[in-house]
Each structure stands twice: as structure tokens, then as C-alpha cells.
Amino acid sequence: MNGPLPYYLMPEDPSEQRYRAVFISDIHLGTAGCQAEELLDFLKSFECETLYLVGDIVDGWQLKRRWHWPQAHNDVVQKILRKARKGTRVIFVPGNHDESIRQFCGLQFGGIDIEYEAIHVTQEGKRLWVTHGDLFDGVVQCARWLAVLGDYAYEWALRVNRGFNFARARLGLPYWSFSQWLKDQVKRAVSFVTAFEEALAHAARKRGFDGVVCGHIHRAEIRMIDDVLYCNDGDWVESMTALVEHPDGRLEIIDWPKTKLSQQASSEQLALDLKARMGSL
């Protein structure tokens, strides 16, 4: 690489990660289930060239029923806007829960580009189609009332999940998703996920892309479906995951709860090593 390094690769804080691109979706700001504090910690942990917001960032469905907007949700929005001001390209591809924003596709607000869909070219030259994925969900497209009913049931599962994980935290146990476990137990839900993934991969192939990046189903994944790379960045309600592209072009799912624990353990070990060295002087 000739010339100066891009800003997102320049070493400033050794603990801060540098990525070519970061993909996050299904944050569901405006709901009690949104893990805004964890997302804010993640956003503070890295710099990147491009940040893709792959739909369902703000949950308009929930906000119409009941207003819920604590300070942490506002902090997430401000952090994203700050990244845009500092040079990160931020692309927002709306989903079904923030579908009202689709009327503004092609415009820019606060340095954030709003697009119906996007194309990401990896370091290796692979063309990835970026779309939320709800257009390939027959329930959302053909039976909206059923999707809304499912949204109520999902909200109930998340309430149970919060109480359960509060008890786990008091016992020193890691986060565990009750709602994700329920979905994994239902064979029809598993079949839906498989059909959804295959439909998106087929559409990406038909459109001439090497792969697809989506969200919507709250299930992080990187896998090949025939000759198409399927990537789902997960969510920030259940799993707290993101898809990242490293400077060398490598794609990875970041499991933030595990990554955060690992970083904390490394920091504690570093502090112990430093203390031991100081004691030996």
C-alpha cells in the first residue's frame, strides 16, 4: 500500500479495532428489549471505513403502540452520527420495522446515506448485496396481521428473557437468549430460516452478486449456499452480534458478549502482569 494509511487503519488506541466495514442490524431502538448499552460499548470499540445499518434500527411498530426511548437509545444515535461526522461512511438500509424511512431512500441526513439496498465490495473484490431481507419473508409481505401478532408474542418472550438473565447475572452466569432457544426448538421456525437463507442466496445469484448480507431473522451466520456467500449480521436484542470485514478482507461474526468478556480478561491479566513486574523492581 503506497502513501499514508487510511484513517481507519492508523494506530491510535491499541485496544481499538480497525475494520474495513461493519454491518449491524435489528437494533430495535424504541423497545425495552434493545441492548443499547452493549451496542454503545461495541460502537466505541472500533473504527471502520464503512458502517452499514442493515434495517430495523428504529422499531416504528413498537413506538406506535408505546413510547419507549431511554437515554441509552439516544446515545446510540449520537454515537453513529459522531462516526459519520468523523469520516466513517454510514449507509442505512431500512427494514420492515422502520419501513417508513424508505420514502427517504436516495437522500442523506446527518451524514447518513439512506438507501433501499447497497453493494459492498470486499478487499478481495467480491460484490456483496446488502439488504435487510424482509422482502423475502412471506409472513411480512403476505400476512401483515400475522407478523404483528408474532411481534406481540416476541415482545412477551423478551420480557421473560430479561427477568431470566437478570437472575443469571446475579449468579455470575453469562447472557443466554430464551427467545432464541424457543425458536431453535420449533422445527417450523428452523425450516423457515433455511428457506429464507436459500431464497436470499438464490436472489443474489440471479442478480449477479457473489454474496448477500442481511439481517431480519436475528440469526448470525456466515456460510456458502452453493456458490453464493450468505452472511447475516444477527441482532442487538437477542444475540448481540455484528458482521465485520477485517483490513485483509476476512469476514467474521463478532459475538459481542464473548468478545467483551475476552477483552476484560485480557485487560485484567495485563494489569496483573504489570503489577507483578512493578513488584519485582
C-alpha positions as YAML, in Angstrom:
chain: A
units: angstrom
residues:
- id: 1
  name: MET
  ca: [0.00, 0.00, 0.00]
- id: 2
  name: ASN
  ca: [1.54, 3.30, -1.14]
- id: 3
  name: GLY
  ca: [1.05, 6.61, 0.66]
- id: 4
  name: PRO
  ca: [-0.40, 7.16, 4.12]
- id: 5
  name: LEU
  ca: [-2.62, 4.56, 5.72]
- id: 6
  name: PRO
  ca: [-6.38, 5.15, 5.64]
- id: 7
  name: TYR
  ca: [-7.54, 6.78, 8.88]
- id: 8
  name: TYR
  ca: [-9.38, 3.66, 9.99]
- id: 9
  name: LEU
  ca: [-6.12, 1.66, 9.89]
- id: 10
  name: MET
  ca: [-3.92, 4.23, 11.59]
- id: 11
  name: PRO
  ca: [-2.88, 3.08, 15.08]
- id: 12
  name: GLU
  ca: [-4.16, 5.41, 17.80]
- id: 13
  name: ASP
  ca: [-5.57, 3.34, 20.63]
- id: 14
  name: PRO
  ca: [-4.06, -0.20, 20.58]
- id: 15
  name: SER
  ca: [-7.24, -1.59, 22.16]
- id: 16
  name: GLU
  ca: [-9.45, -0.15, 19.40]
- id: 17
  name: GLN
  ca: [-10.24, -2.47, 16.50]
- id: 18
  name: ARG
  ca: [-9.92, -1.37, 12.86]
- id: 19
  name: TYR
  ca: [-12.23, -2.75, 10.19]
- id: 20
  name: ARG
  ca: [-12.91, -2.04, 6.52]
- id: 21
  name: ALA
  ca: [-16.63, -2.47, 7.11]
- id: 22
  name: VAL
  ca: [-19.06, -3.23, 9.91]
- id: 23
  name: PHE
  ca: [-22.62, -4.47, 9.40]
- id: 24
  name: ILE
  ca: [-25.23, -4.24, 12.17]
- id: 25
  name: SER
  ca: [-28.99, -4.64, 12.05]
- id: 26
  name: ASP
  ca: [-32.09, -5.30, 14.11]
- id: 27
  name: ILE
  ca: [-31.17, -2.93, 16.92]
- id: 28
  name: HIS
  ca: [-34.86, -2.15, 17.55]
- id: 29
  name: LEU
  ca: [-34.31, 1.21, 19.24]
- id: 30
  name: GLY
  ca: [-37.53, 2.18, 20.96]
- id: 31
  name: THR
  ca: [-38.13, -1.21, 22.55]
- id: 32
  name: ALA
  ca: [-37.35, -2.49, 26.04]
- id: 33
  name: GLY
  ca: [-35.55, -5.47, 24.52]
- id: 34
  name: CYS
  ca: [-32.93, -3.34, 22.76]
- id: 35
  name: GLN
  ca: [-29.46, -3.94, 24.19]
- id: 36
  name: ALA
  ca: [-28.46, -0.29, 23.69]
- id: 37
  name: GLU
  ca: [-25.79, -0.17, 26.41]
- id: 38
  name: GLU
  ca: [-24.00, -3.19, 24.95]
- id: 39
  name: LEU
  ca: [-24.26, -1.79, 21.43]
- id: 40
  name: LEU
  ca: [-22.82, 1.52, 22.62]
- id: 41
  name: ASP
  ca: [-19.84, -0.33, 24.11]
- id: 42
  name: PHE
  ca: [-19.35, -2.13, 20.79]
- id: 43
  name: LEU
  ca: [-19.56, 1.08, 18.77]
- id: 44
  name: LYS
  ca: [-16.88, 2.62, 21.00]
- id: 45
  name: SER
  ca: [-14.57, -0.37, 20.47]
- id: 46
  name: PHE
  ca: [-13.81, 0.12, 16.76]
- id: 47
  name: GLU
  ca: [-13.29, 2.43, 13.82]
- id: 48
  name: CYS
  ca: [-14.17, 1.49, 10.26]
- id: 49
  name: GLU
  ca: [-14.30, 2.85, 6.72]
- id: 50
  name: THR
  ca: [-17.98, 1.99, 6.19]
- id: 51
  name: LEU
  ca: [-20.74, 1.26, 8.69]
- id: 52
  name: TYR
  ca: [-23.84, -0.44, 7.28]
- id: 53
  name: LEU
  ca: [-27.10, -0.19, 9.24]
- id: 54
  name: VAL
  ca: [-28.99, -3.12, 7.73]
- id: 55
  name: GLY
  ca: [-32.55, -2.36, 8.79]
- id: 56
  name: ASP
  ca: [-34.80, -2.40, 11.86]
- id: 57
  name: ILE
  ca: [-32.59, 0.19, 13.53]
- id: 58
  name: VAL
  ca: [-35.60, 2.01, 14.99]
- id: 59
  name: ASP
  ca: [-38.69, -0.05, 15.81]
- id: 60
  name: GLY
  ca: [-41.58, 2.01, 14.45]
- id: 61
  name: TRP
  ca: [-44.06, -0.78, 15.14]
- id: 62
  name: GLN
  ca: [-43.39, -0.66, 18.88]
- id: 63
  name: LEU
  ca: [-43.16, 3.11, 19.10]
- id: 64
  name: LYS
  ca: [-46.64, 3.42, 17.60]
- id: 65
  name: ARG
  ca: [-48.00, 1.23, 20.40]
- id: 66
  name: ARG
  ca: [-45.98, 2.61, 23.29]
- id: 67
  name: TRP
  ca: [-43.26, 5.27, 23.51]
- id: 68
  name: HIS
  ca: [-40.01, 3.98, 24.97]
- id: 69
  name: TRP
  ca: [-36.83, 5.98, 24.40]
- id: 70
  name: PRO
  ca: [-34.33, 5.98, 27.31]
- id: 71
  name: GLN
  ca: [-31.09, 7.94, 27.24]
- id: 72
  name: ALA
  ca: [-29.06, 4.91, 26.11]
- id: 73
  name: HIS
  ca: [-31.07, 4.78, 22.86]
- id: 74
  name: ASN
  ca: [-30.33, 8.44, 22.23]
- id: 75
  name: ASP
  ca: [-26.65, 7.79, 22.99]
- id: 76
  name: VAL
  ca: [-26.51, 5.09, 20.29]
- id: 77
  name: VAL
  ca: [-27.94, 7.51, 17.70]
- id: 78
  name: GLN
  ca: [-25.49, 10.23, 18.74]
- id: 79
  name: LYS
  ca: [-22.54, 7.81, 18.53]
- id: 80
  name: ILE
  ca: [-23.48, 6.77, 14.99]
- id: 81
  name: LEU
  ca: [-23.88, 10.42, 13.95]
- id: 82
  name: ARG
  ca: [-20.48, 11.19, 15.51]
- id: 83
  name: LYS
  ca: [-18.85, 8.42, 13.47]
- id: 84
  name: ALA
  ca: [-20.38, 9.91, 10.32]
- id: 85
  name: ARG
  ca: [-19.03, 13.36, 11.21]
- id: 86
  name: LYS
  ca: [-15.54, 11.95, 11.77]
- id: 87
  name: GLY
  ca: [-15.35, 10.39, 8.30]
- id: 88
  name: THR
  ca: [-16.97, 6.98, 8.52]
- id: 89
  name: ARG
  ca: [-19.32, 6.39, 5.63]
- id: 90
  name: VAL
  ca: [-22.66, 5.35, 7.18]
- id: 91
  name: ILE
  ca: [-25.25, 3.65, 4.96]
- id: 92
  name: PHE
  ca: [-28.74, 2.96, 6.31]
- id: 93
  name: VAL
  ca: [-30.82, 0.31, 4.53]
- id: 94
  name: PRO
  ca: [-34.28, 0.40, 6.21]
- id: 95
  name: GLY
  ca: [-36.13, -2.78, 7.18]
- id: 96
  name: ASN
  ca: [-39.76, -3.62, 7.84]
- id: 97
  name: HIS
  ca: [-39.85, -2.17, 11.39]
- id: 98
  name: ASP
  ca: [-38.51, 1.17, 10.13]
- id: 99
  name: GLU
  ca: [-40.13, 0.91, 6.68]
- id: 100
  name: SER
  ca: [-41.48, 4.48, 6.89]
- id: 101
  name: ILE
  ca: [-37.90, 5.69, 6.31]
- id: 102
  name: ARG
  ca: [-37.86, 4.01, 2.88]
- id: 103
  name: GLN
  ca: [-39.61, 7.08, 1.48]
- id: 104
  name: PHE
  ca: [-36.33, 8.95, 2.01]
- id: 105
  name: CYS
  ca: [-34.12, 6.49, 0.09]
- id: 106
  name: GLY
  ca: [-31.59, 8.33, -2.03]
- id: 107
  name: LEU
  ca: [-31.28, 11.17, 0.47]
- id: 108
  name: GLN
  ca: [-28.73, 11.94, 3.18]
- id: 109
  name: PHE
  ca: [-29.47, 13.05, 6.74]
- id: 110
  name: GLY
  ca: [-26.79, 13.96, 9.27]
- id: 111
  name: GLY
  ca: [-24.12, 12.45, 7.05]
- id: 112
  name: ILE
  ca: [-26.02, 9.14, 6.80]
- id: 113
  name: ASP
  ca: [-26.92, 7.84, 3.33]
- id: 114
  name: ILE
  ca: [-30.36, 6.21, 3.19]
- id: 115
  name: GLU
  ca: [-30.53, 3.54, 0.50]
- id: 116
  name: TYR
  ca: [-33.13, 0.93, -0.46]
- id: 117
  name: GLU
  ca: [-30.24, -1.55, -0.83]
- id: 118
  name: ALA
  ca: [-26.47, -1.29, -1.11]
- id: 119
  name: ILE
  ca: [-23.49, -3.01, -2.71]
- id: 120
  name: HIS
  ca: [-20.34, -3.69, -0.72]
- id: 121
  name: VAL
  ca: [-17.12, -4.64, -2.48]
- id: 122
  name: THR
  ca: [-14.72, -6.58, -0.26]
- id: 123
  name: GLN
  ca: [-10.95, -6.24, -0.20]
- id: 124
  name: GLU
  ca: [-10.84, -9.34, -2.42]
- id: 125
  name: GLY
  ca: [-13.18, -7.75, -4.95]
- id: 126
  name: LYS
  ca: [-16.29, -9.79, -4.12]
- id: 127
  name: ARG
  ca: [-19.58, -7.94, -4.64]
- id: 128
  name: LEU
  ca: [-22.00, -8.36, -1.74]
- id: 129
  name: TRP
  ca: [-25.64, -7.33, -1.96]
- id: 130
  name: VAL
  ca: [-26.75, -5.58, 1.26]
- id: 131
  name: THR
  ca: [-30.47, -5.83, 2.04]
- id: 132
  name: HIS
  ca: [-32.50, -6.17, 5.22]
- id: 133
  name: GLY
  ca: [-34.23, -9.32, 3.97]
- id: 134
  name: ASP
  ca: [-37.86, -8.68, 4.91]
- id: 135
  name: LEU
  ca: [-38.88, -8.72, 1.24]
- id: 136
  name: PHE
  ca: [-38.10, -12.44, 1.30]
- id: 137
  name: ASP
  ca: [-40.25, -13.10, 4.35]
- id: 138
  name: GLY
  ca: [-43.65, -14.31, 3.14]
- id: 139
  name: VAL
  ca: [-45.27, -13.59, 6.52]
- id: 140
  name: VAL
  ca: [-44.35, -9.91, 6.40]
- id: 141
  name: GLN
  ca: [-45.30, -9.50, 2.75]
- id: 142
  name: CYS
  ca: [-48.48, -11.58, 2.57]
- id: 143
  name: ALA
  ca: [-49.95, -11.63, 6.09]
- id: 144
  name: ARG
  ca: [-49.01, -8.46, 7.94]
- id: 145
  name: TRP
  ca: [-51.54, -9.17, 10.72]
- id: 146
  name: LEU
  ca: [-49.70, -12.43, 11.46]
- id: 147
  name: ALA
  ca: [-46.38, -10.58, 11.60]
- id: 148
  name: VAL
  ca: [-47.82, -8.07, 14.08]
- id: 149
  name: LEU
  ca: [-49.25, -10.90, 16.20]
- id: 150
  name: GLY
  ca: [-45.85, -12.57, 16.17]
- id: 151
  name: ASP
  ca: [-44.32, -9.27, 17.24]
- id: 152
  name: TYR
  ca: [-46.52, -9.25, 20.37]
- id: 153
  name: ALA
  ca: [-45.51, -12.84, 21.19]
- id: 154
  name: TYR
  ca: [-41.88, -11.98, 20.62]
- id: 155
  name: GLU
  ca: [-42.14, -9.00, 22.99]
- id: 156
  name: TRP
  ca: [-43.53, -11.33, 25.68]
- id: 157
  name: ALA
  ca: [-40.63, -13.75, 25.19]
- id: 158
  name: LEU
  ca: [-38.15, -10.89, 25.54]
- id: 159
  name: ARG
  ca: [-39.75, -9.80, 28.83]
- id: 160
  name: VAL
  ca: [-39.29, -13.32, 30.18]
- id: 161
  name: ASN
  ca: [-35.76, -13.25, 28.80]
- id: 162
  name: ARG
  ca: [-34.86, -10.04, 30.68]
- id: 163
  name: GLY
  ca: [-36.02, -11.41, 34.03]
- id: 164
  name: PHE
  ca: [-34.25, -14.70, 33.44]
- id: 165
  name: ASN
  ca: [-30.96, -13.04, 32.52]
- id: 166
  name: PHE
  ca: [-31.18, -10.67, 35.48]
- id: 167
  name: ALA
  ca: [-31.17, -13.75, 37.72]
- id: 168
  name: ARG
  ca: [-28.31, -15.31, 35.71]
- id: 169
  name: ALA
  ca: [-26.26, -12.12, 36.06]
- id: 170
  name: ARG
  ca: [-26.75, -12.16, 39.86]
- id: 171
  name: LEU
  ca: [-25.33, -15.69, 39.83]
- id: 172
  name: GLY
  ca: [-22.37, -14.63, 37.70]
- id: 173
  name: LEU
  ca: [-23.61, -16.55, 34.64]
- id: 174
  name: PRO
  ca: [-23.31, -15.22, 31.05]
- id: 175
  name: TYR
  ca: [-26.19, -13.93, 28.93]
- id: 176
  name: TRP
  ca: [-28.45, -16.59, 27.42]
- id: 177
  name: SER
  ca: [-31.27, -15.97, 24.94]
- id: 178
  name: PHE
  ca: [-34.53, -17.64, 25.94]
- id: 179
  name: SER
  ca: [-36.30, -16.34, 22.83]
- id: 180
  name: GLN
  ca: [-33.56, -17.69, 20.54]
- id: 181
  name: TRP
  ca: [-33.76, -21.06, 22.33]
- id: 182
  name: LEU
  ca: [-37.52, -21.17, 21.74]
- id: 183
  name: LYS
  ca: [-37.06, -20.55, 18.03]
- id: 184
  name: ASP
  ca: [-34.40, -23.25, 17.80]
- id: 185
  name: GLN
  ca: [-36.81, -25.78, 19.32]
- id: 186
  name: VAL
  ca: [-39.58, -25.17, 16.79]
- id: 187
  name: LYS
  ca: [-38.98, -27.20, 13.65]
- id: 188
  name: ARG
  ca: [-41.13, -24.92, 11.52]
- id: 189
  name: ALA
  ca: [-39.04, -21.93, 12.63]
- id: 190
  name: VAL
  ca: [-35.85, -23.79, 11.68]
- id: 191
  name: SER
  ca: [-37.39, -24.67, 8.30]
- id: 192
  name: PHE
  ca: [-38.34, -21.01, 7.78]
- id: 193
  name: VAL
  ca: [-34.76, -19.89, 8.47]
- id: 194
  name: THR
  ca: [-33.38, -22.36, 5.95]
- id: 195
  name: ALA
  ca: [-35.91, -21.31, 3.30]
- id: 196
  name: PHE
  ca: [-35.18, -17.63, 3.98]
- id: 197
  name: GLU
  ca: [-31.42, -18.12, 3.61]
- id: 198
  name: GLU
  ca: [-31.78, -20.13, 0.41]
- id: 199
  name: ALA
  ca: [-34.20, -17.60, -1.11]
- id: 200
  name: LEU
  ca: [-31.79, -14.72, -0.47]
- id: 201
  name: ALA
  ca: [-28.82, -16.67, -1.84]
- id: 202
  name: HIS
  ca: [-30.82, -17.53, -4.96]
- id: 203
  name: ALA
  ca: [-31.82, -13.88, -5.45]
- id: 204
  name: ALA
  ca: [-28.20, -12.74, -5.01]
- id: 205
  name: ARG
  ca: [-27.01, -15.25, -7.60]
- id: 206
  name: LYS
  ca: [-29.76, -14.19, -10.02]
- id: 207
  name: ARG
  ca: [-28.69, -10.55, -9.65]
- id: 208
  name: GLY
  ca: [-25.05, -11.39, -10.36]
- id: 209
  name: PHE
  ca: [-23.64, -10.89, -6.84]
- id: 210
  name: ASP
  ca: [-21.01, -13.03, -5.15]
- id: 211
  name: GLY
  ca: [-22.89, -12.93, -1.86]
- id: 212
  name: VAL
  ca: [-25.52, -11.27, 0.29]
- id: 213
  name: VAL
  ca: [-25.50, -9.53, 3.68]
- id: 214
  name: CYS
  ca: [-28.82, -9.30, 5.51]
- id: 215
  name: GLY
  ca: [-30.50, -9.24, 8.91]
- id: 216
  name: HIS
  ca: [-34.20, -9.64, 9.76]
- id: 217
  name: ILE
  ca: [-34.26, -13.15, 11.26]
- id: 218
  name: HIS
  ca: [-31.96, -12.40, 14.23]
- id: 219
  name: ARG
  ca: [-29.64, -15.30, 13.42]
- id: 220
  name: ALA
  ca: [-25.97, -14.51, 12.72]
- id: 221
  name: GLU
  ca: [-24.39, -16.71, 10.08]
- id: 222
  name: ILE
  ca: [-21.62, -16.91, 7.50]
- id: 223
  name: ARG
  ca: [-21.87, -19.84, 5.13]
- id: 224
  name: MET
  ca: [-21.75, -20.81, 1.49]
- id: 225
  name: ILE
  ca: [-25.05, -21.75, -0.13]
- id: 226
  name: ASP
  ca: [-23.92, -23.44, -3.34]
- id: 227
  name: ASP
  ca: [-21.63, -20.80, -4.89]
- id: 228
  name: VAL
  ca: [-23.08, -17.79, -3.03]
- id: 229
  name: LEU
  ca: [-21.75, -16.38, 0.25]
- id: 230
  name: TYR
  ca: [-24.62, -15.88, 2.70]
- id: 231
  name: CYS
  ca: [-23.97, -13.52, 5.63]
- id: 232
  name: ASN
  ca: [-26.41, -12.50, 8.34]
- id: 233
  name: ASP
  ca: [-25.18, -9.98, 10.92]
- id: 234
  name: GLY
  ca: [-27.64, -11.08, 13.65]
- id: 235
  name: ASP
  ca: [-29.23, -8.57, 16.01]
- id: 236
  name: TRP
  ca: [-28.90, -6.40, 19.14]
- id: 237
  name: VAL
  ca: [-31.89, -7.80, 21.01]
- id: 238
  name: GLU
  ca: [-31.05, -11.48, 21.45]
- id: 239
  name: SER
  ca: [-27.56, -12.37, 20.29]
- id: 240
  name: MET
  ca: [-25.71, -9.00, 20.19]
- id: 241
  name: THR
  ca: [-23.70, -9.78, 17.07]
- id: 242
  name: ALA
  ca: [-22.23, -7.94, 14.10]
- id: 243
  name: LEU
  ca: [-20.56, -8.83, 10.83]
- id: 244
  name: VAL
  ca: [-17.16, -7.24, 10.20]
- id: 245
  name: GLU
  ca: [-14.67, -7.19, 7.37]
- id: 246
  name: HIS
  ca: [-11.06, -7.04, 8.55]
- id: 247
  name: PRO
  ca: [-8.44, -4.97, 6.68]
- id: 248
  name: ASP
  ca: [-7.22, -8.15, 4.94]
- id: 249
  name: GLY
  ca: [-10.73, -8.89, 3.64]
- id: 250
  name: ARG
  ca: [-11.58, -11.62, 6.15]
- id: 251
  name: LEU
  ca: [-15.23, -11.69, 7.22]
- id: 252
  name: GLU
  ca: [-16.13, -12.55, 10.80]
- id: 253
  name: ILE
  ca: [-19.16, -12.61, 13.08]
- id: 254
  name: ILE
  ca: [-18.43, -10.67, 16.27]
- id: 255
  name: ASP
  ca: [-20.24, -12.19, 19.26]
- id: 256
  name: TRP
  ca: [-20.05, -9.12, 21.46]
- id: 257
  name: PRO
  ca: [-20.79, -10.73, 24.88]
- id: 258
  name: LYS
  ca: [-17.99, -13.27, 24.33]
- id: 259
  name: THR
  ca: [-15.65, -10.68, 22.80]
- id: 260
  name: LYS
  ca: [-16.25, -8.27, 25.67]
- id: 261
  name: LEU
  ca: [-15.53, -10.97, 28.28]
- id: 262
  name: SER
  ca: [-12.35, -11.89, 26.44]
- id: 263
  name: GLN
  ca: [-11.23, -8.25, 26.33]
- id: 264
  name: GLN
  ca: [-11.95, -7.81, 30.03]
- id: 265
  name: ALA
  ca: [-10.00, -10.97, 30.87]
- id: 266
  name: SER
  ca: [-7.06, -9.75, 28.78]
- id: 267
  name: SER
  ca: [-7.13, -6.35, 30.50]
- id: 268
  name: GLU
  ca: [-7.22, -7.95, 33.93]
- id: 269
  name: GLN
  ca: [-4.32, -10.25, 33.03]
- id: 270
  name: LEU
  ca: [-2.35, -7.29, 31.68]
- id: 271
  name: ALA
  ca: [-2.95, -5.40, 34.93]
- id: 272
  name: LEU
  ca: [-1.80, -8.42, 36.97]
- id: 273
  name: ASP
  ca: [1.35, -8.79, 34.83]
- id: 274
  name: LEU
  ca: [2.12, -5.10, 35.23]
- id: 275
  name: LYS
  ca: [1.60, -5.30, 38.99]
- id: 276
  name: ALA
  ca: [3.90, -8.31, 39.18]
- id: 277
  name: ARG
  ca: [6.61, -6.51, 37.21]
- id: 278
  name: MET
  ca: [6.35, -3.43, 39.39]
- id: 279
  name: GLY
  ca: [6.60, -5.63, 42.48]
- id: 280
  name: SER
  ca: [9.79, -7.25, 41.24]
- id: 281
  name: LEU
  ca: [11.58, -3.90, 40.79]
...
